[in-house]
Structure formats: structure tokens, C-alpha cells
Amino acid sequence: MAAGKEIRGKIKSVENTRKITTAMEMVAASKMRKAQERMRAARPYSEKIRNIASNLGKANPEYTHAFMRTNNAKTTGFIVVTTDKGLCGGMNTNVLRGVTGKLKDLQAAGMGVSAVAIGNKGLGFLNRVGATVVSHATQLGDTPHLEKLIGPVKVLLDAYAKGEVNAVYLCYTKFINTMKQEAVVQQLLPLSADDMHAQTAASGTQHGWDYLYEPDAQSVIDDLLMRYVEALVYQAVAENMASEQSARMVAMKAATDNAGSVIGELKLIYNKTRQAAITKELSEIVAGAAAV
């Protein structure tokens, strides 16, 4: 029964694995609800600041902020938002596949790449493909904090303001629902008043406002556009965290179900092996008795 003992050991191992995946599924389900609430709480602020930025961009065409100017540099910036941990299905793979496609197009055009990595998985990927990582933020925990994101992201924003980067792309996973997450690679800079106005119109707020500026329009627009970019990055991180917990819960549920199927198959094999051994022993006893 050496084979039976080995099969029992495999069954025990898979059962232990199933206990772990079940626990991880329950933890992810708990964190998922909090992450979704946090993400939805951030959306009204992002939408409102987008509306104001759109209106200001249309109201002051005589002043052009650095974020709204087009640069002719030979370097493109990327802000890649991924998770710190794995075991969340193909979520990171999907967004990194989109980044890879964009990198190939830029390299074919002879463009350089500067990147900011938010999350360990993205940092490791960028190092492997040879991209220049100017800054990174890892170990963010379960709650995104804007003060931990501003520093790394500002390195790329300042480079764009100086004309060293011709565009900045924000790459993250957008939360659609618990079962579906969508990889997004969107242009963050240069900002376009027409694009912001189109997004504002899509949200159903097409009216405009006239503003009084204190101390002056330039100071207000400078600060507002910086807050606007920060809000987009924070929202991307919040969406990515909600997607992470949802993807992990689904992945652990699938792993638990697969473990149950494997255990059932191993038990069937064990029972067949045990029955074959018993039958063999009975045949030997009967044959011995007949010989006597």
C-alpha cells in the first residue's frame, strides 16, 4: 500500500491548500467591500474637479498651463499602477500587456521611456524590460494615501513641465464590477481642454460657470490643474485596489473549487487502489487454500 500512502499524503496536502485559499477568499471579500466604498467615495471629488478644470480651461484661453502645452521631447512617461502582492488572477498581466504594447510602439518610433512604478509587480516588470524607473511607491497597504503618491508622481510631472517628457500615460486597472476589471492605458498629460470638456459633457454637466479669481487666474489654474492630476492618480490607485481585492476573491474561489475537484479525484483513485490491493490479497488467499 505504498501507493495508497502516497495518495493519502497528496489528499492531505491539497486539503491544507484548500483551507488557505478559503481563508484568503474570505479576507479578500471583507477588504473588497471597504475598497469599493473608498473608491466610490473618491469619485464625486474627481468628477467635480474635472468639471471645474474643464470650465477654467475654456474660460482662460489666454493663459496656457505647462500641463496643457505640447512638448517635442524624445521621452515618454508612464505611471504604472499594479499590486504589491500576487494571487489575483490575470489582473496585473492584463495591464502590463497593455503597457508592453505601448512600449513597443514607442521603441519602434525611437522614443525613450521614463516610468513611475506604483506597486511591486509593476516595478519588477519595468526593471525586467529595461525601462528607466525614475521613482516608485510600494507597500501602500490596503488604503491609498495621497501623501505617499505625490512625491513619486511629481518627479514625472516636473519633468513634463520642464519639457523633458512629451507625454505621460497612466496605466491601471479600472473597476467595473466584482467579476470584471478593465485594463486602462490613458493619456494623462498633456491635458486638453476639449478632452476634459468632452468628459464633463459625458457625465451630464454641460453648463459653464463664470469665476472670480483670487489672487489671479494664473495662480488658481496652476494649483487647480495640479490637484486635478493628483486626483486622477489617486482615483486610479483606488480603482486598482478595489479591482485587486475583487480579482483575488474570484481567484481564491476558483482555487478552492479546483482543490475540491482534485480531492475528489484523488479519493477515487485511492479507493480504486485500495480495492485492487484487497482483491489481490483475496485472490492470493483463495489460490493458497485451493493449493492446500
Secondary structure, DSSP 8 states (H G I E B T S, - for coil): -HHHHHHHHHHHHHHHHHHHHHHHHHHHHHHHHHHHHHHHHHHHHHHHHHHHHHHHHHH-TT---GGGS----SEEEEEEE--SS--STTHHHHHHHHHHHHHHHHHHTT-EEEEEEESHHHHHHHHHHT-EEEEEE---TTS--HHHHHHHHHHHHHHHHTTS-SEEEEEEEEEEETTEEEEEEEEEES--HHHHHHHHHHTT---------SS-HHHHHHHHHHHHHHHHHHHHHHHHHHHHHHHHHHHHHHHHHHHHHHHHHHHHHHHHHHHHHHHHHHHHHHHHHHH-
